[in-house]
């Protein structure tokens, strides 16, 4: 079965990669458009230079960078507050922010209760 061709706002991925950042900004929602039109911060500019060089596995703390077509197919390590989480950039991530794909909270997994946590365990010896 052939893979369905990807379209974003009526444009294919190859057409999107040819667009400049300002032209792509016209296709994204208002909040992201405003961010792209205003320009990047100094940290974001340094990060984008790494992306433009074609480097893979670039680590970044910039969770607010908008995913643009140049990033598709790359793996970017986004900081989650404790560690860098590898994020594979795919076509359907266009227009979203990197931080949306690197969760900052882990799921809580509880173990058995510790000594003194219940009445019956308080009588257990502590060795």
N, C-alpha and C positions, 0 to 999 in steps of 0.2 A: 504494500500500500504506500503510495507516494505521500510525502509530507505536504501538508497544506501550506501554501505560500503565505508569508506573514505580511500584514498591512498595518500601518499605524497612520490613522487619519487619512487613508486613501493613498499612502505612499509605501512602496516596497522598501526593504532594508537597504538595498543598494542605492536607491534614490535618496534615502535619508542620510547615508554616509557621505554623499556628495554635498549636502547642504552645509552652510556655515552655522555657527552656533546661534547667531541672530535669526537666521531663517528657520532653524529648528524651533526656536523660542516661540515663533508664531503659531506652532502646531500644538504646544502643550497648554495645560490649564493656566489660569490667571496667576496663581500663586507662584508656580514654577517659572512662568514667563517673566514675571517681575524680577525674580532672582537671577535669571540668565541675562536679562537686559541690563541690569545694574552692574553686572560684572562680578568677577571672582575676587575673593580676598587674597592676601599674599600667600597664605598656606594652601588655598585652593589652586592658585596659579602654579605653585611648585608641584603640587600633585598632578595637575593637568599636563605639565611638561613631561613628567614620568610616563603618563599615559600616551602622549603623542610620540614618545620615543619607541613605543611598542613594548615596553617592559611588562612582564607578567608577574603576578604575586606582589604587587606594590602594596605596602602597608600604609594605612592612613588613619588619622584621627578625625578627618573631615567627614562626619556622618551626614552633613547637610548638602553634599554635592549632588546635583541632579544627574541621573544616568542619561548620557547622550549616546548617539549611534556609534561614535568612535570606540566606546567601551565594550560593545557587544562582542562576546566570545572570549573576553579576558577574565582572569581570576583576580579579584581585588580583595586584600585582607583588610577588613574594617574593624576598628577597635570597638569592643563591646563594653568597655569600662574596666575589664580585667584582662582580656586577651584579644588577640586578633583573630577574627572569624573569617575564613575564606568564603567569598561570595562569587559564584560563577554568574557573570552577567549574561542574561538571555534577552531575546527580543522583547518579550512582554514586560520587561522591567523598565523600558524607556519612559522617561518623564517622572519616575519615582525617585526618591532619595536613597542614598546608600544605607543610611541608618535603619531604614525599614526592613532590611534583610539581615541585619546583625542584631539579634535580640539582646537586650541588656539584662533581662531577668531569666534565670533558669527555672525549670520546673522543680517544685519542691518534692523531694522523695523522702519519706519518713522511714526510719528503720525501727527496730525493736526499741522499747523504752529503756532508758539508762537506769542505773542503780539509784534508788530513791525516788523515781518518777511515779511509782505506784506504791500502795500500802504493802503489797506482798513482796515487792523487791527491796523494801527498806530493811527487811530482816536478813537479806542475803549477805554473805560475807564479802568483804571487799579485798580480794587478793589479786 
